Amino acid sequence: MIKDKQDREAMSQAGKILCRILEEIKQNVLPGVSTADLNDTAETLIAQHNVVSSFKNYPGKICAFPASLCTSLNEEIVHGIPKKETILKQGDIISLDLGIWYTSKTGKKVCVDSAITVGVGEISPIAQKLIHTAKYALAIGISCVKDGNFINQIAKAIQTYVESQGFSVVRDLVGHGVGYRVHEPPSVPNFLEPSQNSHSGQKLKTGMTIAIEPMITAKNFRTAQKADGWTISTRDTSLSAHFEHTVAVLKNGCKILTLDT
């Protein structure tokens, strides 16, 4: 779980590239564009930056993930598969989730993960609020990260804020460690069980690199798995929003690695 300074720097370089790719994909989120078009853009940019998708061909229960970009539309929470027939329309919201492998100058491979949710054209007030809440919940979660704090503090802070806005936090999906593998310990939930205490459980330590990713819904938090074996949606078909950053734990705080700074 612990990354040295050199590996964290490599992850920071990877994160800058990932941020740039996501921002460029975001510019293509327009009515009439297919989710397959967005994936094509992602794959072109990945090749241009000489990095590798960490999602494409990732093993699954039914099949490997067939694309580089997860495109989760409206009620879809995560792992939406890009398709030519899925055309964006005015008022939709879409989560763009992307992970990449980066090879440092020393030959070390590291990966980072990030996600944003974007509106297609003019969106409803509830969709705007949902996106804002998920984005701000991520910032609140990140503010809890420093050496010696507990992961449960992140979870409680995110859940408290999201529920104060009238929304729900998904329970079946959590954030995770990342860096040497796409998913590695520790788990980083966005909620606390009633029996849990925020100042207990896994402690954060300097050198950990974690993906914090609030996944929230407009109504009920219960989920449903689609027949493709990948896409997870809200069971009640209410809207969902998702934001994610990869961050490095430091002694007195953290560094967001998936920013272009």
C-alpha positions as CSV (number, residue, x, y, z in Angstrom):
1,M,0.0,0.0,0.0
2,I,2.9,2.4,0.7
3,K,4.5,4.2,-2.3
4,D,7.9,5.9,-2.0
5,K,8.5,9.5,-3.2
6,Q,9.7,8.3,-6.6
7,D,6.6,6.2,-7.3
8,R,4.3,9.0,-6.0
9,E,6.0,11.4,-8.5
10,A,5.5,8.9,-11.3
11,M,1.8,8.7,-10.3
12,S,1.6,12.5,-10.3
13,Q,3.0,12.6,-13.9
14,A,0.4,10.0,-14.8
15,G,-2.3,12.0,-13.1
16,K,-1.5,15.1,-15.1
17,I,-1.9,13.2,-18.3
18,L,-5.1,11.6,-17.1
19,C,-6.6,15.0,-16.1
20,R,-5.8,16.4,-19.6
21,I,-7.4,13.4,-21.3
22,L,-10.6,13.7,-19.3
23,E,-10.8,17.4,-19.9
24,E,-10.5,16.9,-23.6
25,I,-13.1,14.1,-23.6
26,K,-15.4,16.5,-21.6
27,Q,-15.3,19.0,-24.5
28,N,-16.9,16.3,-26.7
29,V,-19.9,15.7,-24.5
30,L,-22.5,17.1,-26.8
31,P,-26.0,16.2,-28.0
32,G,-25.8,13.8,-30.9
33,V,-22.4,12.3,-29.9
34,S,-22.4,8.5,-29.1
35,T,-20.7,7.1,-26.1
36,A,-18.6,5.0,-28.5
37,D,-17.4,8.3,-30.0
38,L,-16.2,9.4,-26.5
39,N,-14.3,6.1,-26.1
40,D,-12.7,6.6,-29.5
41,T,-11.5,10.0,-28.4
42,A,-10.2,8.5,-25.2
43,E,-8.2,5.8,-27.0
44,T,-6.8,8.4,-29.5
45,L,-5.6,10.6,-26.6
46,I,-4.2,7.6,-24.7
47,A,-2.1,6.6,-27.7
48,Q,-0.9,10.2,-28.2
49,H,0.3,10.4,-24.6
50,N,2.0,7.1,-24.8
51,V,0.1,5.6,-21.9
52,V,-2.1,2.5,-21.6
53,S,-5.7,2.1,-20.5
54,S,-6.0,0.2,-17.2
55,F,-9.7,-0.6,-17.9
56,K,-9.6,-2.1,-21.3
57,N,-9.7,-5.9,-21.1
58,Y,-10.0,-5.8,-17.3
59,P,-11.4,-9.2,-16.3
60,G,-15.1,-9.5,-15.5
61,K,-17.6,-12.2,-14.5
62,I,-19.1,-12.5,-18.0
63,C,-16.5,-10.8,-20.2
64,A,-13.5,-8.5,-20.1
65,F,-14.3,-4.8,-20.2
66,P,-14.3,-4.0,-23.9
67,A,-13.4,-0.3,-23.8
68,S,-10.9,2.2,-22.3
69,L,-13.5,4.6,-21.0
70,C,-16.5,3.9,-18.7
71,T,-19.5,5.9,-19.8
72,S,-22.3,5.7,-17.3
73,L,-25.4,7.6,-18.4
74,N,-28.2,9.0,-16.2
75,E,-29.3,6.2,-13.8
76,E,-26.1,4.2,-14.5
77,I,-23.7,4.6,-11.6
78,V,-20.4,3.0,-12.9
79,H,-18.9,0.7,-15.5
80,G,-21.2,1.8,-18.4
81,I,-19.9,0.3,-21.7
82,P,-19.6,2.7,-24.6
83,K,-21.8,1.9,-27.6
84,K,-22.5,3.3,-31.0
85,E,-26.2,3.2,-30.4
86,T,-26.1,5.1,-27.2
87,I,-26.5,8.7,-28.3
88,L,-26.3,11.6,-25.9
89,K,-29.2,14.0,-25.8
90,Q,-30.0,17.3,-24.2
91,G,-30.5,16.9,-20.5
92,D,-28.6,13.7,-20.0
93,I,-25.8,13.5,-17.4
94,I,-22.8,11.1,-17.9
95,S,-20.0,9.9,-15.8
96,L,-16.6,9.6,-17.5
97,D,-14.3,7.2,-15.6
98,L,-10.8,6.5,-16.9
99,G,-7.7,4.8,-15.6
100,I,-4.3,4.6,-17.2
101,W,-1.0,2.8,-16.8
102,Y,2.1,5.0,-17.0
103,T,5.8,3.9,-17.3
104,S,8.3,6.2,-15.5
105,K,11.8,7.0,-16.8
106,T,13.1,4.2,-14.5
107,G,10.7,1.7,-16.2
108,K,8.3,1.4,-13.2
109,K,4.7,1.0,-14.1
110,V,2.0,2.8,-12.0
111,C,-1.7,3.5,-12.5
112,V,-4.1,6.2,-11.6
113,D,-7.8,6.6,-11.7
114,S,-10.2,9.6,-12.0
115,A,-13.8,10.3,-12.9
116,I,-16.1,13.3,-13.6
117,T,-19.8,13.7,-14.2
118,V,-20.9,16.1,-17.0
119,G,-24.2,17.5,-18.1
120,V,-25.2,17.3,-21.8
121,G,-26.3,20.7,-22.8
122,E,-28.9,22.3,-20.5
123,I,-29.7,20.0,-17.6
124,S,-32.4,20.0,-14.9
125,P,-32.0,21.8,-11.6
126,I,-32.0,18.4,-9.8
127,A,-29.3,17.1,-12.1
128,Q,-27.2,20.2,-11.5
129,K,-27.5,19.9,-7.8
130,L,-26.7,16.2,-7.9
131,I,-23.5,16.8,-9.9
132,H,-22.5,19.7,-7.6
133,T,-23.1,17.6,-4.5
134,A,-21.0,14.7,-5.8
135,K,-18.2,17.0,-6.8
136,Y,-18.2,18.8,-3.4
137,A,-18.5,15.5,-1.5
138,L,-15.2,14.5,-3.2
139,A,-13.6,17.7,-2.0
140,I,-14.9,17.1,1.5
141,G,-13.5,13.6,1.5
142,I,-10.1,14.7,0.3
143,S,-10.0,17.3,3.1
144,C,-10.0,14.5,5.6
145,V,-6.9,12.8,4.2
146,K,-3.6,13.0,6.2
147,D,-1.3,10.7,8.0
148,G,-3.0,9.3,11.2
149,N,-6.5,10.0,10.2
150,F,-9.0,7.1,9.6
151,I,-10.6,6.1,6.3
152,N,-13.9,6.1,8.3
153,Q,-13.5,9.9,8.7
154,I,-13.6,10.2,4.9
155,A,-16.7,8.0,4.8
156,K,-18.5,9.9,7.5
157,A,-17.8,13.3,6.0
158,I,-19.0,12.3,2.5
159,Q,-22.1,10.6,3.8
160,T,-23.1,13.4,6.1
161,Y,-22.8,16.1,3.4
162,V,-24.5,14.1,0.7
163,E,-27.5,13.2,2.9
164,S,-27.7,16.8,4.1
165,Q,-28.4,17.7,0.5
166,G,-31.3,15.2,0.3
167,F,-29.4,12.5,-1.7
168,S,-28.1,9.0,-1.0
169,V,-24.7,7.4,-1.0
170,V,-24.2,4.1,-2.8
171,R,-23.3,1.2,-0.5
172,D,-22.4,-1.5,-2.9
173,L,-19.4,0.3,-4.4
174,V,-16.4,1.9,-2.7
175,G,-13.2,3.7,-3.5
176,H,-9.9,1.8,-3.2
177,G,-6.1,1.8,-3.1
178,V,-4.5,2.3,-6.5
179,G,-0.9,2.5,-7.9
180,Y,0.7,-0.8,-8.4
181,R,-2.7,-2.4,-9.3
182,V,-5.9,-1.0,-10.6
183,H,-7.6,-2.0,-7.3
184,E,-5.5,-2.7,-4.2
185,P,-6.1,-2.3,-0.4
186,P,-7.5,-0.4,1.4
187,S,-11.2,-0.1,0.6
188,V,-12.4,3.5,0.8
189,P,-16.2,3.6,1.4
190,N,-18.3,6.7,1.2
191,F,-20.6,5.7,4.1
192,L,-20.5,4.3,7.6
193,E,-22.5,1.4,9.0
194,P,-24.5,2.4,12.1
195,S,-22.3,0.2,14.2
196,Q,-19.1,1.9,13.0
197,N,-17.1,4.8,14.5
198,S,-15.4,7.4,12.3
199,H,-12.3,7.2,14.5
200,S,-11.7,3.5,14.1
201,G,-10.6,1.0,11.5
202,Q,-7.9,1.5,8.9
203,K,-5.6,4.4,9.5
204,L,-4.1,6.4,6.7
205,K,-0.3,6.4,6.4
206,T,2.1,8.6,4.5
207,G,2.8,7.0,1.1
208,M,-0.6,5.4,0.7
209,T,-2.3,6.3,-2.7
210,I,-6.0,6.0,-2.7
211,A,-8.9,6.6,-5.1
212,I,-11.7,8.5,-3.4
213,E,-14.9,8.3,-5.4
214,P,-18.3,9.4,-4.1
215,M,-21.1,7.7,-6.0
216,I,-24.4,9.2,-5.1
217,T,-28.0,8.9,-6.2
218,A,-31.0,11.3,-6.4
219,K,-33.2,8.9,-4.5
220,N,-32.6,5.4,-3.2
221,F,-29.0,4.0,-2.9
222,R,-29.9,0.4,-3.9
223,T,-28.3,-0.8,-7.1
224,A,-29.0,-3.2,-10.0
225,Q,-26.6,-5.1,-12.2
226,K,-27.3,-5.0,-16.0
227,A,-27.2,-8.0,-18.2
228,D,-23.9,-7.0,-19.8
229,G,-22.1,-8.0,-16.5
230,W,-20.6,-4.6,-16.1
231,T,-23.0,-1.7,-15.9
232,I,-24.4,-1.0,-12.4
233,S,-27.4,1.3,-12.2
234,T,-29.8,2.6,-9.6
235,R,-32.5,0.1,-8.9
236,D,-35.2,2.8,-8.9
237,T,-33.7,4.4,-12.1
238,S,-33.1,7.7,-10.4
239,L,-30.1,9.8,-11.5
240,S,-26.6,9.1,-10.3
241,A,-23.4,11.2,-10.2
242,H,-19.8,10.1,-9.7
243,F,-16.5,12.0,-9.1
244,E,-13.1,10.5,-8.4
245,H,-9.5,11.6,-7.7
246,T,-6.4,9.6,-6.9
247,V,-4.6,11.2,-3.9
248,A,-1.4,10.5,-2.0
249,V,-1.4,10.6,1.8
250,L,1.2,13.0,3.3
251,K,2.2,13.8,6.8
252,N,0.2,17.0,7.0
253,G,-2.5,16.4,4.4
254,C,-2.5,15.0,0.9
255,K,-1.6,15.7,-2.7
256,I,-4.3,15.2,-5.4
257,L,-2.4,13.3,-8.1
258,T,-5.0,13.5,-10.9
259,L,-4.8,17.3,-11.4
260,D,-2.9,19.1,-14.2
261,T,-0.9,21.2,-11.7
